[in-house]
Amino acid sequence: MYLASDTQWSDTLRPPNFGEFLRYLRDERCLSRERLAMHSGVSASYINHLECGRRDRPTQIVVQALLACLHRISPVPDESRNHLFVLAGLRSYTTSNTRAHQDGGVGSI
C-alpha cells in the first residue's frame, strides 16, 4: 500500500491526496502521463493538474476512465480502487467497502 513516507516526505506520515495516489498507481505500472491520457481519454494536461494538486475533485467518469486504463495494464486491487474514489470525494470511508461494485468500478466506462 502507498504511504506518503514512500516519497520525498520521509519524516511525515500523512494520507496522500488524489493526485499523489494516482501518480503512485501510474508509476507502479511504468506508465507515462501521456500514455495514460491517450488510453483513458483524459487529457494529459488534466492528469498533470490532478497529480500536481492543482485539481483534486475529478468526476466519477474521469476516475473510472483512469482506473480502467490502469487496470488493463495491471489489476488495481479493490482496496486501491476504493481508496482512489474516497480521495476523489466520490465515496466515504464508511461506504467504500459496501459500494465497491455497485457503482460499476473499473469496467463500466
C-alpha positions in Angstrom: 0.0 0.0 0.0 1.1 3.5 -0.7 2.2 5.7 2.2 3.4 9.3 2.0 6.6 8.1 3.6 7.4 6.3 0.4 8.0 9.6 -1.3 10.2 12.6 -0.5 8.3 13.3 2.7 10.1 10.5 4.6 9.7 12.2 8.0 5.9 12.8 7.6 3.3 10.2 7.5 0.1 11.6 6.1 -2.6 10.3 3.8 -2.0 11.0 0.1 -4.2 13.2 -2.0 -5.9 12.0 -5.1 -3.1 13.2 -7.4 -0.3 11.6 -5.3 -2.1 8.3 -5.2 -2.9 8.4 -8.9 0.8 9.1 -9.6 1.7 6.1 -7.4 -0.6 3.8 -9.3 0.7 5.1 -12.7 4.3 4.8 -11.7 3.7 1.3 -10.3 2.7 0.4 -13.8 5.6 2.2 -15.5 3.0 4.2 -17.5 3.7 7.7 -18.7 1.2 10.5 -18.2 0.8 10.9 -21.9 0.1 7.2 -22.4 -2.4 7.2 -19.6 -4.1 10.2 -21.2 -4.2 8.6 -24.7 -5.7 5.3 -23.4 -8.1 6.7 -20.9 -9.4 9.6 -22.9 -8.5 12.1 -20.1 -6.2 14.9 -21.3 -2.6 14.8 -20.2 -2.9 18.4 -19.0 -5.8 17.5 -16.7 -3.9 14.4 -15.4 -0.9 16.7 -14.7 -3.2 19.2 -12.8 -4.6 16.3 -10.7 -1.1 14.9 -9.9 0.3 18.3 -9.0 -2.6 19.1 -6.8 -4.0 22.0 -8.8 -7.2 19.9 -9.3 -8.4 17.5 -6.7 -12.1 16.6 -7.3 -12.4 14.6 -10.6 -15.8 13.3 -11.7 -16.7 9.7 -11.3 -16.4 9.2 -15.1 -12.8 10.5 -15.0 -11.9 8.3 -12.1 -13.4 5.3 -13.8 -11.6 6.0 -17.1 -8.3 6.3 -15.3 -8.8 3.2 -13.3 -9.9 1.2 -16.4 -6.7 2.1 -18.2 -4.5 1.3 -15.2 -6.4 -1.9 -14.6 -5.8 -3.1 -18.2 -2.0 -2.9 -17.6 -2.0 -4.5 -14.2 -5.0 -5.2 -12.0 -5.9 -2.5 -9.5 -6.9 -4.1 -6.2 -10.3 -3.3 -4.8 -8.8 -1.6 -1.8 -6.8 0.8 -4.0 -9.7 1.4 -6.4 -12.0 2.3 -3.4 -9.3 4.5 -1.9 -9.0 6.5 -5.1 -12.8 7.1 -5.1 -12.5 8.2 -1.5 -9.7 10.6 -2.3 -11.7 12.0 -5.2 -14.5 12.8 -2.8 -16.9 10.4 -4.5 -17.2 7.9 -1.7 -16.8 8.0 2.1 -14.6 5.6 4.0 -17.7 4.1 5.7 -19.4 3.2 2.4 -16.3 2.4 0.4 -16.4 -1.3 1.2 -20.2 -1.8 0.7 -20.3 0.1 -2.6 -17.2 -1.5 -4.1 -19.0 -2.9 -7.1 -22.3 -1.0 -7.0 -21.0 2.0 -9.0 -19.5 -0.1 -11.7 -15.9 0.2 -10.5 -13.4 -0.3 -13.3 -15.3 -1.9 -16.1 -18.3 0.4 -16.6 -16.9 3.2 -18.8 
